[in-house]
Amino acid sequence: MYTENADHRQTVEYFIIVIVILVLAAKLMQLRTPRRENHLAALRTYGREVGLRIELVSDLWGVDTAGATPAVRYLLPWPLSFDTQAGFISWTLVRDTRRGEESVWHGWRWQNARAPELAGAALGEVLTQLPPDAMAVQCDRFGLSVYWRELGDMNSVAKFLSGLKKIRNKYIKQ
């Protein structure tokens, strides 16, 4: 009878040890960074390294729609020597919306003024290279931007950066 109690006690002790280990493992797993967050951090770091400014945007262009998915603005700033004060026209092209004026590119609509002719060909090229989750392309006094949900990879960033640089060069050489 004495050995039965000792065996029982030893089994309970092992059981308690296993429970403690499982609880600790669960807590450690909660501390691990999710894969998606690591991916976003890598994309944004790469964007900053290649000269883009990364901004979180929760409400695109002041349109507060319930359930709207937040986006990230990847901004290629103008050079310091570029003057955006005199005669500069801001424009925005938005994908898959019914608001605004139709553009020549399928699925894209102008939300305010149209882009000047000098940006037209380069803009068409940029739109074909954008990832499917890119929501908008914008030109404002801060620079040229792509609004993106970040479902792509580094290659997506490199492609739209190349396109934004082409558009920027058209403005600068004007």
Backbone hydrogen bonds, N-H to C=O, Kabsch-Sander energy under -0.5 kcal/mol:
donor,donor_aa,acceptor,acceptor_aa,energy
5,N,1,M,-1.5
6,A,2,Y,-1.7
7,D,3,T,-2.6
8,H,4,E,-2.4
9,R,5,N,-2.8
10,Q,6,A,-2.4
11,T,7,D,-2.2
12,V,8,H,-2.3
13,E,9,R,-2.4
14,Y,10,Q,-2.2
15,F,11,T,-2.3
16,I,12,V,-2.4
17,I,13,E,-2.3
18,V,14,Y,-2.5
19,I,15,F,-2.1
20,V,16,I,-2.4
21,I,17,I,-2.4
22,L,18,V,-2.4
23,V,19,I,-2.5
24,L,20,V,-2.5
25,A,21,I,-2.5
26,A,22,L,-2.2
27,K,23,V,-2.1
28,L,24,L,-2.4
29,M,25,A,-2.1
30,Q,26,A,-1.4
31,L,27,K,-0.9
32,R,28,L,-0.7
32,R,29,M,-0.5
38,N,34,P,-1.8
39,H,35,R,-2.3
40,L,36,R,-2.5
41,A,37,E,-2.3
42,A,38,N,-2.1
43,L,39,H,-2.5
44,R,40,L,-2.6
45,T,41,A,-2.3
46,Y,42,A,-2.4
47,G,43,L,-2.6
48,R,44,R,-2.3
49,E,45,T,-2.3
50,V,46,Y,-1.7
51,G,48,R,-1.3
52,L,47,G,-2.7
53,R,75,L,-3.1
55,E,53,R,-0.5
55,E,73,R,-2.3
57,V,71,A,-2.9
62,G,59,D,-1.2
63,V,60,L,-1.9
64,D,62,G,-1.0
65,T,63,V,-1.2
68,A,65,T,-1.8
71,A,57,V,-2.8
72,V,148,W,-2.4
73,R,55,E,-3.7
74,Y,72,V,-0.6
74,Y,146,V,-2.8
75,L,53,R,-3.1
75,L,73,R,-0.8
76,L,144,L,-3.6
78,W,142,F,-1.3
82,F,79,P,-1.8
84,T,82,F,-0.6
87,G,85,Q,-0.6
90,S,88,F,-0.5
91,W,139,C,-1.9
92,T,113,A,-0.7
93,L,137,V,-3.0
94,V,109,R,-2.8
95,R,135,M,-2.9
96,D,107,G,-2.7
101,E,110,W,-2.0
103,S,108,W,-1.4
106,H,104,V,-0.5
108,W,105,W,-2.0
109,R,94,V,-2.3
110,W,101,E,-3.2
111,Q,92,T,-2.5
112,N,92,T,-0.6
112,N,113,A,-0.5
113,A,90,S,-0.5
119,A,116,P,-1.7
120,G,116,P,-0.6
120,G,117,E,-1.2
121,A,117,E,-0.5
123,L,119,A,-2.7
124,G,120,G,-2.2
125,E,121,A,-1.7
126,V,122,A,-2.2
127,L,123,L,-2.5
128,T,124,G,-1.3
129,Q,125,E,-1.0
129,Q,126,V,-0.8
130,L,126,V,-0.9
134,A,131,P,-2.1
135,M,147,Y,-2.9
136,A,147,Y,-1.2
137,V,93,L,-2.4
138,Q,145,S,-2.2
139,C,91,W,-2.9
140,D,143,G,-2.4
143,G,140,D,-0.7
144,L,76,L,-2.2
145,S,138,Q,-3.1
146,V,74,Y,-1.7
147,Y,136,A,-2.5
148,W,72,V,-2.6
148,W,146,V,-0.5
149,R,133,D,-1.1
156,S,153,D,-0.6
157,V,153,D,-1.4
158,A,154,M,-2.5
159,K,155,N,-2.3
160,F,156,S,-2.4
161,L,157,V,-2.2
162,S,158,A,-2.0
163,G,159,K,-1.9
164,L,160,F,-2.5
165,K,161,L,-2.3
166,K,162,S,-1.6
167,I,163,G,-2.1
168,R,164,L,-2.7
169,N,165,K,-2.5
170,K,166,K,-1.5
171,Y,167,I,-1.7
172,I,168,R,-2.5
173,K,169,N,-2.3
174,Q,171,Y,-0.8
